Amino acid sequence: MKKLTSKLYFWVLVSIVAGFATGALFPDTGASLKPLGDAFIKMVKIVVAPIIFCTVALGLGQTANIKKLGRVGGKTILYFEVVSTLALILGLVAAYTMKPGVGLNIDPNTLDASKVEGFVTAAAHGGSTADFFMHIIPPSFVGAFANGDLLQVLFMAILFGIALMGIGSKAKPVIDMLESVSKVFFQIMNIIMKFSPIGAFGAMAFTVGAYGLDSMATLAEFVGVFFLACGVFIFGVLGLIAKISGFSLIQYFSFIKEEIILVLATSSSESALPRLMQKLELIGCKKDTVGLVIPTGYSFNLDGTNIYMTLATIFLAQAMNIELTFAQEMTLLGVAMLSSKGASGVSGAGFITLAATLAVVPAIPVASMALILGIDRFMSTGRAVTNFIGNGIACLVISLWEKELDKKKLAFRLSDKNLLIEELDAIDNPVGKAA
């Protein structure tokens, strides 16, 4: 028992239960605890951008192989697009198979559009595809970090890394400095993680207290279908990918269970991003591959968000007895694929991308989003966990494609808990390890 209570994830689990009970029994108190969860997420975001910059720049600077950058980038985007498309299709299949909206018979004229005006406005400001790619270029070097936009930070890190390659051996002092700075930021992250139980408690108490379980019970079938679809995607699609790639999905879950619990508590996959990057490097993924795949995945590989968008769209159509044509469904798939890009890091991202998708399917009024507004916070948990797991699997697959990982060694490291326990403890207690 003593060994269990020394683990960070144990206290995060305790905090989740305590937060749930507080929100359910004392809704007003629970709703007032929102700053605890928000403060933790904000602290995490302080170090995410510097960690990504240092990881990518160091990885590229130390490999001095610009060909690898293009090769890994191409493989990554190809993998993301294929898997994201499967997620979109799964959302459609789940909606038409389970029919969660059939029988609700909602009159579109009774919907209150004012409840979703903010999300519609945000979606309208999303811009075109060209605007999205222009946005990747930050207004200044410092601006990339000030905005906290992961794609902008990644862009600057790649440029910086390529510059280090070009300088060659003369860049060693800069590389050594970056390595030291990287260790400092990872140490800051380890300190911040000590407060994760408090953040988990506040986030869960707020979610249950502010939105209540009644809102979820009203649309229980839709919520159930969504989580079932996410489960099918994780254990079916990602499980098959893991098996083909030569490692066990269950063993991988065991390896990142602390991070999964944290994402469940905070509804933010970003909260566990630095630790995920550390752990992937720990089992053999190269620093530059981790630095390229993981940040890129947060804009191009949002599997949970993709499932949600197509499922929610068809659900709303079913709820209002609207029949979509095949052409409209194909348009829905295409627009959902585009509108999901760059959604991470935006408050209410799932709802904003849904609004952008509905805007091109006029048959479904955007005001219908008000039907699921009350449960979106609960749904965001499923989206975040699915996105998080999907990006970790992607990094392992790309690393295996690059022959950076040996399948037998990877399987051995994931299966032998005693082999990794000291290294994993060092992540949680780096000061004690050093001592």
FISELUM-694651 format. One record per residue (C-alpha): residue number from 1; residue in three letters; y, x, z. Coordinates in steps of 0.05 Angstrom, whole numbers. Layout:
# residues N
+-----+-----+--------+--------+--------+
!   i !  aa !      v !      u !      w !
+-----+-----+--------+--------+--------+
! NUM ! ALA !      Y !      X !      Z !
...
+-----+-----+--------+--------+--------+
This chain:
# residues 435
+-----+-----+--------+--------+--------+
!   i !  aa !      v !      u !      w !
+-----+-----+--------+--------+--------+
!   1 ! MET !      0 !      0 !      0 !
!   2 ! LYS !     47 !     58 !     17 !
!   3 ! LYS !     36 !     87 !    -52 !
!   4 ! LEU !     53 !     20 !    -84 !
!   5 ! THR !    117 !     10 !    -44 !
!   6 ! SER !    141 !     78 !    -66 !
!   7 ! LYS !    143 !     55 !   -138 !
!   8 ! LEU !    208 !     30 !   -168 !
!   9 ! TYR !    175 !    -26 !   -208 !
!  10 ! PHE !    146 !    -56 !   -143 !
!  11 ! TRP !    216 !    -66 !   -116 !
!  12 ! VAL !    241 !    -93 !   -182 !
!  13 ! LEU !    184 !   -145 !   -180 !
!  14 ! VAL !    202 !   -163 !   -108 !
!  15 ! SER !    275 !   -171 !   -129 !
!  16 ! ILE !    255 !   -216 !   -187 !
!  17 ! VAL !    217 !   -262 !   -141 !
!  18 ! ALA !    273 !   -261 !    -90 !
!  19 ! GLY !    325 !   -275 !   -144 !
!  20 ! PHE !    284 !   -333 !   -172 !
!  21 ! ALA !    277 !   -364 !   -103 !
!  22 ! THR !    351 !   -355 !    -88 !
!  23 ! GLY !    372 !   -387 !   -154 !
!  24 ! ALA !    323 !   -445 !   -146 !
!  25 ! LEU !    339 !   -460 !    -72 !
!  26 ! PHE !    413 !   -443 !    -72 !
!  27 ! PRO !    439 !   -453 !   -143 !
!  28 ! ASP !    512 !   -441 !   -127 !
!  29 ! THR !    497 !   -377 !    -90 !
!  30 ! GLY !    451 !   -354 !   -146 !
!  31 ! ALA !    504 !   -368 !   -199 !
!  32 ! SER !    555 !   -327 !   -160 !
!  33 ! LEU !    510 !   -265 !   -161 !
!  34 ! LYS !    521 !   -253 !   -236 !
!  35 ! PRO !    565 !   -192 !   -223 !
!  36 ! LEU !    505 !   -155 !   -193 !
!  37 ! GLY !    466 !   -159 !   -257 !
!  38 ! ASP !    527 !   -147 !   -301 !
!  39 ! ALA !    547 !    -85 !   -261 !
!  40 ! PHE !    478 !    -54 !   -269 !
!  41 ! ILE !    478 !    -66 !   -344 !
!  42 ! LYS !    548 !    -37 !   -350 !
!  43 ! MET !    526 !     26 !   -311 !
!  44 ! VAL !    467 !     35 !   -358 !
!  45 ! LYS !    512 !     28 !   -419 !
!  46 ! ILE !    555 !     85 !   -393 !
!  47 ! VAL !    500 !    135 !   -405 !
!  48 ! VAL !    463 !    104 !   -464 !
!  49 ! ALA !    511 !    129 !   -518 !
!  50 ! PRO !    515 !    201 !   -492 !
!  51 ! ILE !    439 !    205 !   -484 !
!  52 ! ILE !    427 !    181 !   -555 !
!  53 ! PHE !    480 !    229 !   -582 !
!  54 ! CYS !    450 !    289 !   -546 !
!  55 ! THR !    378 !    270 !   -563 !
!  56 ! VAL !    391 !    262 !   -638 !
!  57 ! ALA !    439 !    321 !   -645 !
!  58 ! LEU !    392 !    367 !   -606 !
!  59 ! GLY !    331 !    344 !   -644 !
!  60 ! LEU !    363 !    356 !   -712 !
!  61 ! GLY !    397 !    421 !   -690 !
!  62 ! GLN !    332 !    451 !   -664 !
!  63 ! THR !    288 !    431 !   -723 !
!  64 ! ALA !    336 !    455 !   -776 !
!  65 ! ASN !    299 !    411 !   -826 !
!  66 ! ILE !    345 !    364 !   -863 !
!  67 ! LYS !    287 !    340 !   -907 !
!  68 ! LYS !    254 !    310 !   -846 !
!  69 ! LEU !    316 !    268 !   -832 !
!  70 ! GLY !    311 !    233 !   -899 !
!  71 ! ARG !    236 !    227 !   -895 !
!  72 ! VAL !    235 !    197 !   -825 !
!  73 ! GLY !    294 !    153 !   -840 !
!  74 ! GLY !    260 !    124 !   -902 !
!  75 ! LYS !    194 !    112 !   -866 !
!  76 ! THR !    230 !     80 !   -807 !
!  77 ! ILE !    270 !     31 !   -849 !
!  78 ! LEU !    208 !     12 !   -890 !
!  79 ! TYR !    168 !      0 !   -827 !
!  80 ! PHE !    224 !    -41 !   -795 !
!  81 ! GLU !    234 !    -86 !   -856 !
!  82 ! VAL !    159 !   -101 !   -863 !
!  83 ! VAL !    148 !   -116 !   -790 !
!  84 ! SER !    214 !   -156 !   -784 !
!  85 ! THR !    193 !   -199 !   -843 !
!  86 ! LEU !    126 !   -213 !   -809 !
!  87 ! ALA !    164 !   -235 !   -747 !
!  88 ! LEU !    208 !   -282 !   -788 !
!  89 ! ILE !    147 !   -312 !   -822 !
!  90 ! LEU !    111 !   -320 !   -755 !
!  91 ! GLY !    170 !   -360 !   -729 !
!  92 ! LEU !    164 !   -407 !   -789 !
!  93 ! VAL !     89 !   -414 !   -782 !
!  94 ! ALA !     95 !   -429 !   -707 !
!  95 ! ALA !    148 !   -482 !   -719 !
!  96 ! TYR !    108 !   -518 !   -773 !
!  97 ! THR !     42 !   -512 !   -738 !
!  98 ! MET !     63 !   -532 !   -667 !
!  99 ! LYS !    120 !   -579 !   -688 !
! 100 ! PRO !    159 !   -572 !   -623 !
! 101 ! GLY !    218 !   -614 !   -648 !
! 102 ! VAL !    180 !   -672 !   -678 !
! 103 ! GLY !    191 !   -737 !   -640 !
! 104 ! LEU !    258 !   -719 !   -607 !
! 105 ! ASN !    296 !   -761 !   -658 !
! 106 ! ILE !    364 !   -733 !   -643 !
! 107 ! ASP !    424 !   -766 !   -676 !
! 108 ! PRO !    469 !   -711 !   -705 !
! 109 ! ASN !    530 !   -755 !   -692 !
! 110 ! THR !    519 !   -751 !   -617 !
! 111 ! LEU !    522 !   -674 !   -614 !
! 112 ! ASP !    579 !   -640 !   -579 !
! 113 ! ALA !    602 !   -584 !   -625 !
! 114 ! SER !    654 !   -558 !   -575 !
! 115 ! LYS !    598 !   -526 !   -533 !
! 116 ! VAL !    580 !   -477 !   -588 !
! 117 ! GLU !    648 !   -463 !   -619 !
! 118 ! GLY !    652 !   -393 !   -589 !
! 119 ! PHE !    585 !   -373 !   -621 !
! 120 ! VAL !    605 !   -402 !   -688 !
! 121 ! THR !    670 !   -364 !   -687 !
! 122 ! ALA !    635 !   -299 !   -670 !
! 123 ! ALA !    585 !   -311 !   -726 !
! 124 ! ALA !    642 !   -323 !   -776 !
! 125 ! HIS !    672 !   -256 !   -757 !
! 126 ! GLY !    607 !   -221 !   -772 !
! 127 ! GLY !    629 !   -206 !   -843 !
! 128 ! SER !    590 !   -187 !   -905 !
! 129 ! THR !    535 !   -136 !   -915 !
! 130 ! ALA !    587 !    -87 !   -938 !
! 131 ! ASP !    627 !    -99 !   -874 !
! 132 ! PHE !    564 !    -84 !   -834 !
! 133 ! PHE !    554 !    -17 !   -867 !
! 134 ! MET !    629 !      0 !   -862 !
! 135 ! HIS !    625 !    -17 !   -787 !
! 136 ! ILE !    573 !     38 !   -778 !
! 137 ! ILE !    629 !     89 !   -790 !
! 138 ! PRO !    670 !     91 !   -725 !
! 139 ! PRO !    747 !     94 !   -726 !
! 140 ! SER !    743 !    163 !   -692 !
! 141 ! PHE !    692 !    209 !   -659 !
! 142 ! VAL !    712 !    184 !   -590 !
! 143 ! GLY !    715 !    113 !   -616 !
! 144 ! ALA !    640 !    112 !   -627 !
! 145 ! PHE !    629 !    123 !   -552 !
! 146 ! ALA !    687 !     78 !   -530 !
! 147 ! ASN !    658 !     19 !   -569 !
! 148 ! GLY !    587 !     32 !   -544 !
! 149 ! ASP !    560 !     15 !   -613 !
! 150 ! LEU !    492 !     50 !   -619 !
! 151 ! LEU !    494 !     54 !   -695 !
! 152 ! GLN !    562 !     87 !   -694 !
! 153 ! VAL !    538 !    137 !   -641 !
! 154 ! LEU !    475 !    150 !   -683 !
! 155 ! PHE !    518 !    161 !   -745 !
! 156 ! MET !    561 !    213 !   -709 !
! 157 ! ALA !    500 !    246 !   -678 !
! 158 ! ILE !    467 !    254 !   -746 !
! 159 ! LEU !    530 !    286 !   -775 !
! 160 ! PHE !    535 !    332 !   -714 !
! 161 ! GLY !    461 !    351 !   -719 !
! 162 ! ILE !    466 !    366 !   -793 !
! 163 ! ALA !    527 !    409 !   -779 !
! 164 ! LEU !    487 !    448 !   -727 !
! 165 ! MET !    433 !    459 !   -780 !
! 166 ! GLY !    484 !    487 !   -827 !
! 167 ! ILE !    512 !    536 !   -776 !
! 168 ! GLY !    443 !    563 !   -761 !
! 169 ! SER !    433 !    614 !   -705 !
! 170 ! LYS !    507 !    614 !   -689 !
! 171 ! ALA !    499 !    543 !   -663 !
! 172 ! LYS !    455 !    565 !   -606 !
! 173 ! PRO !    510 !    563 !   -553 !
! 174 ! VAL !    527 !    492 !   -573 !
! 175 ! ILE !    453 !    472 !   -572 !
! 176 ! ASP !    445 !    503 !   -503 !
! 177 ! MET !    506 !    465 !   -479 !
! 178 ! LEU !    481 !    399 !   -508 !
! 179 ! GLU !    414 !    410 !   -474 !
! 180 ! SER !    448 !    420 !   -407 !
! 181 ! VAL !    493 !    360 !   -417 !
! 182 ! SER !    433 !    318 !   -437 !
! 183 ! LYS !    398 !    336 !   -372 !
! 184 ! VAL !    460 !    315 !   -333 !
! 185 ! PHE !    463 !    247 !   -366 !
! 186 ! PHE !    388 !    235 !   -356 !
! 187 ! GLN !    399 !    253 !   -283 !
! 188 ! ILE !    456 !    202 !   -279 !
! 189 ! MET !    408 !    151 !   -310 !
! 190 ! ASN !    356 !    166 !   -257 !
! 191 ! ILE !    409 !    154 !   -203 !
! 192 ! ILE !    430 !     88 !   -235 !
! 193 ! MET !    357 !     66 !   -238 !
! 194 ! LYS !    355 !     67 !   -162 !
! 195 ! PHE !    400 !      6 !   -164 !
! 196 ! SER !    355 !    -32 !   -213 !
! 197 ! PRO !    325 !    -77 !   -159 !
! 198 ! ILE !    395 !   -101 !   -141 !
! 199 ! GLY !    411 !   -113 !   -214 !
! 200 ! ALA !    346 !   -150 !   -225 !
! 201 ! PHE !    358 !   -194 !   -164 !
! 202 ! GLY !    428 !   -213 !   -187 !
! 203 ! ALA !    408 !   -226 !   -259 !
! 204 ! MET !    349 !   -270 !   -241 !
! 205 ! ALA !    387 !   -308 !   -187 !
! 206 ! PHE !    444 !   -322 !   -236 !
! 207 ! THR !    398 !   -345 !   -292 !
! 208 ! VAL !    360 !   -395 !   -249 !
! 209 ! GLY !    421 !   -416 !   -208 !
! 210 ! ALA !    469 !   -426 !   -267 !
! 211 ! TYR !    421 !   -458 !   -317 !
! 212 ! GLY !    369 !   -488 !   -272 !
! 213 ! LEU !    296 !   -501 !   -286 !
! 214 ! ASP !    311 !   -572 !   -307 !
! 215 ! SER !    342 !   -548 !   -372 !
! 216 ! MET !    279 !   -509 !   -389 !
! 217 ! ALA !    234 !   -567 !   -369 !
! 218 ! THR !    270 !   -614 !   -417 !
! 219 ! LEU !    252 !   -570 !   -477 !
! 220 ! ALA !    188 !   -542 !   -447 !
! 221 ! GLU !    149 !   -549 !   -512 !
! 222 ! PHE !    200 !   -509 !   -552 !
! 223 ! VAL !    202 !   -455 !   -498 !
! 224 ! GLY !    126 !   -453 !   -495 !
! 225 ! VAL !    119 !   -447 !   -570 !
! 226 ! PHE !    170 !   -390 !   -572 !
! 227 ! PHE !    135 !   -350 !   -518 !
! 228 ! LEU !     68 !   -364 !   -550 !
! 229 ! ALA !     95 !   -338 !   -617 !
! 230 ! CYS !    121 !   -276 !   -583 !
! 231 ! GLY !     53 !   -266 !   -550 !
! 232 ! VAL !     17 !   -274 !   -617 !
! 233 ! PHE !     65 !   -224 !   -649 !
! 234 ! ILE !     56 !   -172 !   -593 !
! 235 ! PHE !    -19 !   -177 !   -584 !
! 236 ! GLY !    -35 !   -197 !   -656 !
! 237 ! VAL !     13 !   -160 !   -703 !
! 238 ! LEU !     33 !   -102 !   -658 !
! 239 ! GLY !    -37 !    -98 !   -628 !
! 240 ! LEU !    -67 !    -91 !   -698 !
! 241 ! ILE !    -15 !    -38 !   -716 !
! 242 ! ALA !    -32 !      0 !   -653 !
! 243 ! LYS !   -107 !     -4 !   -667 !
! 244 ! ILE !    -99 !     20 !   -738 !
! 245 ! SER !    -55 !     76 !   -713 !
! 246 ! GLY !   -108 !     98 !   -664 !
! 247 ! PHE !    -82 !     79 !   -594 !
! 248 ! SER !    -92 !     21 !   -546 !
! 249 ! LEU !    -36 !    -30 !   -538 !
! 250 ! ILE !    -59 !    -46 !   -467 !
! 251 ! GLN !    -58 !     27 !   -447 !
! 252 ! TYR !     12 !     33 !   -477 !
! 253 ! PHE !     33 !    -28 !   -435 !
! 254 ! SER !      7 !      6 !   -373 !
! 255 ! PHE !     48 !     67 !   -391 !
! 256 ! ILE !    114 !     29 !   -398 !
! 257 ! LYS !    101 !    -27 !   -347 !
! 258 ! GLU !    162 !     -7 !   -305 !
! 259 ! GLU !    208 !    -13 !   -364 !
! 260 ! ILE !    178 !    -80 !   -387 !
! 261 ! ILE !    189 !   -109 !   -317 !
! 262 ! LEU !    262 !    -84 !   -318 !
! 263 ! VAL !    274 !   -117 !   -386 !
! 264 ! LEU !    243 !   -181 !   -360 !
! 265 ! ALA !    290 !   -181 !   -301 !
! 266 ! THR !    354 !   -165 !   -337 !
! 267 ! SER !    341 !   -198 !   -405 !
! 268 ! SER !    368 !   -134 !   -436 !
! 269 ! SER !    324 !    -84 !   -473 !
! 270 ! GLU !    382 !    -35 !   -470 !
! 271 ! SER !    372 !    -28 !   -394 !
! 272 ! ALA !    307 !      9 !   -404 !
! 273 ! LEU !    324 !     47 !   -468 !
! 274 ! PRO !    337 !    117 !   -438 !
! 275 ! ARG !    272 !    115 !   -397 !
! 276 ! LEU !    233 !     92 !   -458 !
! 277 ! MET !    260 !    152 !   -496 !
! 278 ! GLN !    240 !    199 !   -439 !
! 279 ! LYS !    169 !    171 !   -437 !
! 280 ! LEU !    158 !    174 !   -512 !
! 281 ! GLU !    177 !    247 !   -511 !
! 282 ! LEU !    130 !    256 !   -452 !
! 283 ! ILE !     70 !    235 !   -492 !
! 284 ! GLY !     86 !    279 !   -551 !
! 285 ! CYS !    138 !    245 !   -596 !
! 286 ! LYS !    189 !    295 !   -622 !
! 287 ! LYS !    260 !    289 !   -595 !
! 288 ! ASP !    292 !    279 !   -663 !
! 289 ! THR !    242 !    225 !   -683 !
! 290 ! VAL !    253 !    188 !   -617 !
! 291 ! GLY !    328 !    195 !   -625 !
! 292 ! LEU !    327 !    167 !   -696 !
! 293 ! VAL !    276 !    111 !   -689 !
! 294 ! ILE !    294 !     79 !   -622 !
! 295 ! PRO !    370 !     71 !   -633 !
! 296 ! THR !    360 !     48 !   -705 !
! 297 ! GLY !    308 !     -2 !   -681 !
! 298 ! TYR !    360 !    -36 !   -637 !
! 299 ! SER !    395 !    -60 !   -700 !
! 300 ! PHE !    341 !    -62 !   -753 !
! 301 ! ASN !    278 !    -81 !   -714 !
! 302 ! LEU !    294 !   -142 !   -671 !
! 303 ! ASP !    226 !   -175 !   -677 !
! 304 ! GLY !    237 !   -223 !   -619 !
! 305 ! THR !    305 !   -244 !   -647 !
! 306 ! ASN !    274 !   -256 !   -716 !
! 307 ! ILE !    219 !   -300 !   -688 !
! 308 ! TYR !    272 !   -339 !   -649 !
! 309 ! MET !    318 !   -350 !   -708 !
! 310 ! THR !    267 !   -381 !   -756 !
! 311 ! LEU !    232 !   -420 !   -701 !
! 312 ! ALA !    297 !   -447 !   -672 !
! 313 ! THR !    323 !   -467 !   -740 !
! 314 ! ILE !    261 !   -507 !   -758 !
! 315 ! PHE !    259 !   -537 !   -688 !
! 316 ! LEU !    330 !   -563 !   -696 !
! 317 ! ALA !    313 !   -592 !   -764 !
! 318 ! GLN !    251 !   -626 !   -735 !
! 319 ! ALA !    291 !   -653 !   -676 !
! 320 ! MET !    340 !   -687 !   -724 !
! 321 ! ASN !    286 !   -708 !   -774 !
! 322 ! ILE !    314 !   -663 !   -829 !
! 323 ! GLU !    267 !   -641 !   -884 !
! 324 ! LEU !    281 !   -571 !   -912 !
! 325 ! THR !    262 !   -553 !   -984 !
! 326 ! PHE !    223 !   -491 !  -1001 !
! 327 ! ALA !    286 !   -460 !  -1030 !
! 328 ! GLN !    323 !   -473 !   -965 !
! 329 ! GLU !    266 !   -441 !   -926 !
! 330 ! MET !    268 !   -378 !   -969 !
! 331 ! THR !    344 !   -375 !   -962 !
! 332 ! LEU !    334 !   -381 !   -887 !
! 333 ! LEU !    286 !   -321 !   -887 !
! 334 ! GLY !    334 !   -278 !   -927 !
! 335 ! VAL !    396 !   -294 !   -887 !
! 336 ! ALA !    360 !   -287 !   -821 !
! 337 ! MET !    337 !   -218 !   -842 !
! 338 ! LEU !    409 !   -197 !   -857 !
! 339 ! SER !    444 !   -233 !   -799 !
! 340 ! SER !    398 !   -201 !   -747 !
! 341 ! LYS !    422 !   -131 !   -765 !
! 342 ! GLY !    469 !   -102 !   -714 !
! 343 ! ALA !    458 !   -160 !   -666 !
! 344 ! SER !    440 !   -116 !   -607 !
! 345 ! GLY !    494 !    -99 !   -558 !
! 346 ! VAL !    531 !   -165 !   -572 !
! 347 ! SER !    536 !   -216 !   -516 !
! 348 ! GLY !    498 !   -278 !   -537 !
! 349 ! ALA !    471 !   -240 !   -598 !
! 350 ! GLY !    412 !   -288 !   -608 !
! 351 ! PHE !    458 !   -348 !   -610 !
! 352 ! ILE !    509 !   -314 !   -654 !
! 353 ! THR !    458 !   -294 !   -706 !
! 354 ! LEU !    429 !   -364 !   -704 !
! 355 ! ALA !    498 !   -393 !   -718 !
! 356 ! ALA !    506 !   -346 !   -777 !
! 357 ! THR !    438 !   -367 !   -804 !
! 358 ! LEU !    452 !   -442 !   -797 !
! 359 ! ALA !    518 !   -433 !   -833 !
! 360 ! VAL !    480 !   -423 !   -899 !
! 361 ! VAL !    433 !   -482 !   -888 !
! 362 ! PRO !    485 !   -539 !   -889 !
! 363 ! ALA !    431 !   -591 !   -881 !
! 364 ! ILE !    426 !   -571 !   -807 !
! 365 ! PRO !    493 !   -580 !   -770 !
! 366 ! VAL !    514 !   -519 !   -731 !
! 367 ! ALA !    532 !   -566 !   -674 !
! 368 ! SER !    457 !   -577 !   -664 !
! 369 ! MET !    455 !   -510 !   -628 !
! 370 ! ALA !    482 !   -547 !   -568 !
! 371 ! LEU !    411 !   -575 !   -559 !
! 372 ! ILE !    384 !   -507 !   -539 !
! 373 ! LEU !    446 !   -476 !   -508 !
! 374 ! GLY !    421 !   -490 !   -437 !
! 375 ! ILE !    356 !   -452 !   -447 !
! 376 ! ASP !    381 !   -393 !   -487 !
! 377 ! ARG !    385 !   -349 !   -426 !
! 378 ! PHE !    311 !   -360 !   -413 !
! 379 ! MET !    295 !   -348 !   -486 !
! 380 ! SER !    334 !   -283 !   -486 !
! 381 ! THR !    281 !   -254 !   -439 !
! 382 ! GLY !    227 !   -265 !   -491 !
! 383 ! ARG !    271 !   -236 !   -545 !
! 384 ! ALA !    288 !   -174 !   -505 !
! 385 ! VAL !    217 !   -158 !   -484 !
! 386 ! THR !    190 !   -168 !   -555 !
! 387 ! ASN !    245 !   -125 !   -584 !
! 388 ! PHE !    233 !    -71 !   -532 !
! 389 ! ILE !    158 !    -67 !   -542 !
! 390 ! GLY !    165 !    -69 !   -618 !
! 391 ! ASN !    212 !     -9 !   -619 !
! 392 ! GLY !    168 !     33 !   -575 !
! 393 ! ILE !    107 !     19 !   -619 !
! 394 ! ALA !    150 !     35 !   -681 !
! 395 ! CYS !    167 !    104 !   -653 !
! 396 ! LEU !     94 !    120 !   -640 !
! 397 ! VAL !     73 !     97 !   -709 !
! 398 ! ILE !    128 !    138 !   -744 !
! 399 ! SER !    109 !    199 !   -702 !
! 400 ! LEU !     36 !    190 !   -723 !
! 401 ! TRP !     57 !    184 !   -796 !
! 402 ! GLU !     96 !    248 !   -788 !
! 403 ! LYS !     33 !    281 !   -758 !
! 404 ! GLU !     72 !    299 !   -695 !
! 405 ! LEU !     19 !    265 !   -652 !
! 406 ! ASP !    -55 !    276 !   -652 !
! 407 ! LYS !    -91 !    209 !   -645 !
! 408 ! LYS !   -144 !    236 !   -598 !
! 409 ! LYS !    -93 !    270 !   -554 !
! 410 ! LEU !    -49 !    209 !   -553 !
! 411 ! ALA !   -107 !    164 !   -533 !
! 412 ! PHE !   -128 !    214 !   -480 !
! 413 ! ARG !    -58 !    218 !   -449 !
! 414 ! LEU !    -50 !    142 !   -448 !
! 415 ! SER !   -118 !    131 !   -417 !
! 416 ! ASP !   -117 !    186 !   -365 !
! 417 ! LYS !    -70 !    160 !   -311 !
! 418 ! ASN !    -80 !    221 !   -267 !
! 419 ! LEU !    -57 !    267 !   -322 !
! 420 ! LEU !     11 !    233 !   -328 !
! 421 ! ILE !     23 !    210 !   -256 !
! 422 ! GLU !     59 !    274 !   -235 !
! 423 ! GLU !    102 !    275 !   -298 !
! 424 ! LEU !    120 !    201 !   -290 !
! 425 ! ASP !    138 !    211 !   -217 !
! 426 ! ALA !    183 !    268 !   -239 !
! 427 ! ILE !    222 !    218 !   -281 !
! 428 ! ASP !    233 !    173 !   -221 !
! 429 ! ASN !    245 !    230 !   -171 !
! 430 ! PRO !    272 !    290 !   -210 !
! 431 ! VAL !    308 !    320 !   -150 !
! 432 ! GLY !    246 !    318 !   -107 !
! 433 ! LYS !    206 !    348 !   -164 !
! 434 ! ALA !    255 !    405 !   -171 !
! 435 ! ALA !    253 !    418 !    -97 !
+-----+-----+--------+--------+--------+
